[in-house]
Amino acid sequence: MTTNQSWQQRKQQVIARGMGNLSPIYVEKAENAYVWDIEGRRYIDFASGIAVNNTGHSHPRIVNAVKAQLDRFSHTCAMVTPYPSFVELAEQLTERVPGETANKAMFVTTGAEAVENAIKVARAHTGRSGVIAFKGGFHGRTNMTMGLTGKVAPYKAGFGPFPNEIYHVPYPNAYHGISVEESLKGITDLFAADIEPTRVAAIIFEPVQGEGGFYQAPPAFAQALRQLCDQHGIVLIADEIQTGFARTGKLFASEYLGIEPDLITMAKGIAGGFPLSALVGKAEIMDAAAPGGLGGTYAGSPLACVAALEVLKIIDEEQLCDKALAIGEVMSKRLQDMQQRFADIGDIRVLGAMVAMELVVPGAGNKPNPELTKALVEAANQAGVILLSCGVRGNVIRFLPALTTDLSTINEGLDVVERCLAELVANA
Ligand code: PMP
């Protein structure tokens, strides 16, 4: 019999070390909230392929739509001979982003590519070069997006130089004592010391920092960014790659912030696991790039476009925004109960089904405990729950279940996590 361990050994022989895997679970099949490994074990999936399978694994509607598309054609290149699904998806997304302004869309393949294009478009529109991003932010692994990412190890270490004219300022973080005022002061200081606002093309922010640790932007902060951008003619980009597609209880997390971003990047949950990303924003800005300046061979793959159209229908018909809120409520209550039991849980952050608990050293303020975090991920994996960590300090457990997960499965998964945490704490 082949085992997870034997495949992991084979993997280590042939896959570059830099492409790590969080758990040595080799997947045989996956359905809705569950994954089965090649040894026949079933897992509750609290990772969803990092916030991708918001509609659950192998949703029958997505599978059928993609199969039907595959029978017709799999690729023509939308920049050579397009197809209706490519246009229909753009129609849907431009309608659904927050705000009343006329919007346009473009498609590429990965999240990082969507961010790259957001910067290209903002620069073409403004004729300026500077970009402001946030410490702790994550925007991808290409050269530009590494540059924008606000965490050195492991994303940037050894990979420079990065594009110039990128500046990082603090992101508000109530738990770690960074106020909205301090964060905004970071920008005004930058305008005084490093770059004048008339040379800044864009400010890019995540409505909830994802890889950084699930820290939520307060509405007052987002509104102040909007105001600064309006004042200085700067393009405001919301990176909704992890927060998008009903994950937070709204189609886009920006809807909580009371602002209309100029550009929104989308990927992950957009197409239920098919590689697709989008940049959607104000038509006037989006049209700044000349024909041929945007796109790519696989940009807006027909298989991914039909999947994405199904994702939107599933979100509506199965009321996945409401389901995300219900999951968040259950998780919030359970984690708060756990926090009463374990002083190791320093903070709990919940926005719909984008849920995190930050693990700290008991009695030491908010001193991070990355060792316990790593041990909990491993223990949960072994006990049948696929769990992810994140955070600039490596001490945040993030929960990203499919929004189609029933609440009894959420509770069952949390029972496992609670048991594992109790054992680790008892043996510490
Ligand atoms: N932006 C955000 C907010 C992300 O969470 C990610 C992926 N974790 C990316 C960009 C990059 O997406 P991809 O890995 O598809 O390039």
Residues whose N, C-alpha, C, O or C-beta is under 5 A from the ligand:
A	BS01	PMP	T110 G111 A112 F138 H139 G140 E206 G210 D239 I241 Q242 A267
